[in-house]
């Protein structure tokens, strides 16, 4: 087995940089009118991006997870404070770890249809949107003893559509072998 297989994009400083740049542009345009409009636009756009847009879209934009030797680890994005911490402190990431012993069942959801190891190659992946809020559901689902985990695959499907299905089928095979 491979040591580690990764999916999704790793978090970086992009949310902060993009938020600051767009806020500066809006503030610069506002400065054509007066200083209070510029400051209001700068702070308003900065607040909307950092505290509303990025936390709500973080799992789709930076939904990094990895299959490891003894289980699956993924970004801890359970709560709003977890998401803010990931935005402000991308170098201090908290990972959740699920060992294979906790997994009861695994399958893929693509466009609200369920696929397992037997029928995964029948998936006809739809093209994913550049905009995270428009992406179609494409997840690896892990049914656990206590709940369910959805691991996003849409970023990989958008950026590497030819290899994603092959990589996902390998991961599904490995997990299925480990839990049976």
Buried (B, 14 or more C-beta within 10 A) or exposed (E): EEEEBBBBBEBEEBBBEBBBEBBBEBBEEBBEEEEEBBEBBBEBBBEBBBBEBBBEBBBBBBBBBBBBEEBBBBBBBEEEEBBBBBBEEBEEEEEBEBEBEBBEEBBBBBEEEEBEBEEBEEBEBBEBEEEBEEBBBBBBBBBBEEEEBBBBBBBBBBEEEEEBBEBBBBBBEBBBEBBE
